[in-house]
Amino acid sequence: MTRYKMEKQNIITVKNLSAGYSSRQSQTIVFENANFSIAKGEFVGVLGPNGAGKTTLFKVLLGILKPVSGEVTVLGEKCQSSSCDTNCKIGYVPQRHTFSLDSMIEALEIVRLGINGRKMGFSLPATARREKEEALEMLKIVGAQDLAHRPLSALSGGELQRIFLAQALVGNPDILFLDEPLASLDIRRENEFVKLIKKTASARNITVLLIAHNINPLLPVLSKVIYVANHRVLVGNANEVFTSAFLTKLYNSPVEVLRDSYGRIAIIGAQEGGHDHNHG
């Protein structure tokens, strides 16, 4: 019983984690010696400059990328091989999708893929009907039922993000990984989409990790922040992380954190960069 409670409390645990990419000639270390844990139901913002290693961290947590060293436990499973055996309990919205956004595939079919990963049209009639009902119900939850029979090519950036969110949620995951879901949205839609994610995740007790460039839309919902920069991964609540002293120490150079009268944050002096941006 005690073991179950521990796993329930800390749904992700990272110990002395270093990550990077290897080629025949060399190995590039993206970040090293990361230590943190994430509890069930937390909403975690993953922030830092371009190329610092945010997506790399996701790849390690998802079991796509093997750690250089250290230990990662996700949903009680240690990720020490090239893939974790927990994928059915994880919803993932990548930064780049494998299918063309010019596709004529209907939104409902895309969401249906999230149930079992089967290719469209291969289910038995009764199974296909049940899957479509589940997919339509999830589209309703994310406020996108009117888009069910529209092709991807006819959808705006904000509409696409709702479809991809529905696809990630339809399998009833315990953890939701969202890589730059706000990138194509304007300020109003950023705030609306964050509220939608928070509302849906809270109702289902889902843990959320969301990569973003801008902290401000996330401030009202955050449990904690993972900040990736300068080959390091540091974790704290927003008030701890977004201070001039904290970020100056992280970057080893002067950084100023400013707040306006609405509580919005601006970071001045943080250096962009790290390694290859495709790995960011």
WORA-V495988 format. One record per pair of residues at least 12 apart in sequence whose ideal C-beta (glycine too) atoms are under 7 Angstrom apart, sorted by sequence separation. I is the first residue (numbers start at 1). J is the second residue. D is the distance in Angstrom with one decimal. If there is no record, write none. Layout:
<<I,J,D> <I,J,D>>
This chain:
<<19,31,6.0> <60,72,6.1> <74,86,5.6> <136,148,6.0> <147,159,5.7> <181,193,6.8> <224,236,6.5> <225,237,6.8> <244,256,5.1> <255,267,6.4> <256,268,4.4> <18,31,7.0> <61,74,6.0> <224,237,5.4> <225,238,5.4> <244,257,4.9> <255,268,6.9> <256,269,5.8> <18,32,3.9> <75,89,5.5> <227,241,5.3> <243,257,5.7> <255,269,4.5> <18,33,6.3> <144,159,6.7> <242,257,5.3> <254,269,5.5> <255,270,5.2> <63,79,4.6> <66,82,5.6> <115,131,5.1> <147,163,6.6> <222,238,5.4> <225,241,4.5> <234,250,6.1> <253,269,6.9> <16,33,5.8> <17,34,4.3> <144,162,4.2> <232,250,6.4> <253,271,6.8> <16,35,6.4> <63,82,6.9> <112,131,5.0> <115,134,6.0> <143,162,6.6> <144,163,6.2> <219,238,6.1> <251,270,6.0> <14,34,5.5> <15,35,5.9> <63,83,4.4> <112,132,6.2> <115,135,6.9> <142,162,4.7> <161,181,5.3> <230,250,5.9> <247,267,6.6> <251,271,6.2> <14,35,6.2> <63,84,3.4> <229,250,5.6> <230,251,5.5> <14,36,5.3> <31,53,4.7> <144,166,6.3> <229,251,6.3> <230,252,6.6> <30,53,4.0> <112,135,4.3> <142,165,5.4> <194,217,4.8> <198,221,4.3> <215,238,7.0> <227,250,6.8> <242,265,5.3> <247,270,6.3> <13,37,4.7> <108,132,6.4> <111,135,4.0> <142,166,4.7> <161,185,7.0> <194,218,6.0> <12,37,6.5> <176,201,6.4> <12,38,4.2> <30,56,4.7> <191,217,5.2> <10,37,4.4> <11,38,5.9> <108,135,5.4> <111,138,5.9> <139,166,5.3> <157,184,3.2> <158,185,5.4> <190,217,4.2> <194,221,6.0> <215,242,6.5> <10,38,7.0> <11,39,6.5> <62,90,6.8> <108,136,6.4> <111,139,6.0> <138,166,4.4> <157,185,6.3> <10,39,5.8> <11,40,4.8> <181,210,6.6> <9,39,5.5> <62,92,6.3> <176,206,5.3> <178,208,6.9> <182,212,5.5> <9,40,6.6> <108,139,6.9> <138,169,5.7> <158,189,4.8> <169,200,6.5> <175,206,6.9> <180,211,5.4> <8,40,5.6> <138,170,4.4> <161,193,6.2> <165,197,6.9> <174,206,6.6> <175,207,4.7> <176,208,4.8> <177,209,5.3> <178,210,4.4> <179,211,4.9> <180,212,6.9> <173,206,6.3> <174,207,6.6> <178,211,6.8> <19,53,6.9> <135,170,5.9> <158,193,6.9> <182,217,6.2> <134,170,6.0> <19,56,5.3> <19,57,6.9> <29,68,6.5> <55,95,6.5> <107,147,4.7> <108,148,4.3> <19,60,5.0> <107,148,5.7> <108,149,6.4> <106,148,6.9> <110,152,6.7> <17,60,6.8> <106,149,5.3> <107,150,5.7> <106,150,6.8> <219,263,6.8> <106,151,6.0> <107,152,6.8> <19,65,6.6> <105,151,6.4> <104,151,4.4> <105,152,5.9> <19,67,5.6> <20,68,5.1> <103,151,6.6> <107,155,6.9> <216,264,4.8> <12,61,6.5> <18,67,6.6> <19,68,5.9> <103,152,4.7> <104,153,6.3> <216,265,6.1> <17,67,5.6> <18,68,4.4> <103,153,6.2> <215,265,5.4> <18,69,4.7> <101,152,5.5> <102,153,4.8> <18,70,5.7> <101,153,6.8> <111,163,6.4> <16,69,6.8> <17,70,3.5> <110,163,5.7> <114,167,3.8> <143,196,6.9> <16,70,4.2> <113,167,6.3> <114,168,6.2> <142,196,6.3> <15,70,5.8> <16,71,6.9> <17,72,6.2> <111,166,4.6> <115,170,5.5> <15,71,4.5> <107,163,4.8> <111,167,4.8> <114,170,4.1> <115,171,6.0> <110,167,5.7> <114,171,5.3> <14,72,5.5> <142,200,6.9> <101,160,6.9> <111,170,5.6> <141,200,6.2> <13,73,4.4> <12,74,5.4> <11,75,6.2> <7,76,4.6> <93,164,4.7> <93,165,6.4> <93,168,5.1> <92,168,6.2> <91,168,3.3> <91,169,5.8> <91,171,6.4> <91,173,3.7> <88,171,6.5> <90,173,5.3> <89,173,5.6> <95,179,4.2> <89,174,4.6> <90,175,5.1> <91,176,4.5> <92,177,4.6> <93,178,4.9> <94,179,5.4> <95,180,4.7> <89,175,6.9> <93,179,6.4> <90,177,6.6> <93,181,5.9> <75,174,6.0> <62,177,6.4> <58,177,5.6> <58,179,5.9> <55,179,5.9> <58,211,6.9> <43,198,6.1> <55,211,6.8> <54,211,4.8> <43,201,6.6> <11,174,6.6> <46,209,5.8> <11,175,6.4> <41,205,5.0> <44,208,6.6> <46,210,6.6> <40,205,6.6> <42,207,5.6> <43,208,4.7> <44,209,4.8> <45,210,5.8> <46,211,4.5> <47,212,6.2> <41,207,6.0> <40,207,5.9> <45,212,6.0> <47,215,5.9> <38,207,6.2> <45,215,6.5> <57,228,6.2> <45,218,4.5> <54,228,5.1> <53,228,4.8> <52,228,4.6> <57,233,6.7> <45,222,5.2> <52,229,4.9> <43,221,5.0> <47,225,6.2> <43,222,5.8> <44,223,6.1> <48,227,5.5> <43,223,5.0> <44,224,5.5> <45,225,5.0> <46,226,4.7> <47,227,5.4> <48,228,3.8> <49,229,5.9> <42,223,3.9> <48,229,4.5> <42,224,6.4> <44,226,6.0> <46,228,6.8> <36,226,6.6> <11,207,5.2> <31,228,6.2> <32,231,6.1> <34,233,3.7> <36,235,4.1> <31,231,5.1> <31,232,6.0> <29,231,6.7> <31,233,5.1> <49,270,6.1> <53,274,6.1> <49,271,6.7> <50,272,5.3> <51,273,5.8> <52,274,4.2> <49,272,4.5> <51,274,3.9> <56,279,5.4> <49,273,6.4> <51,275,5.8> <55,279,6.6> <49,274,6.8> <51,276,6.7> <55,280,5.3> <51,277,4.4> <54,280,6.0> <50,277,5.6> <53,280,6.7> <52,280,6.4> <51,280,4.3> <50,280,5.4> <30,274,6.8> <30,275,5.6> <28,275,5.4> <30,279,6.6> <21,279,6.2>>
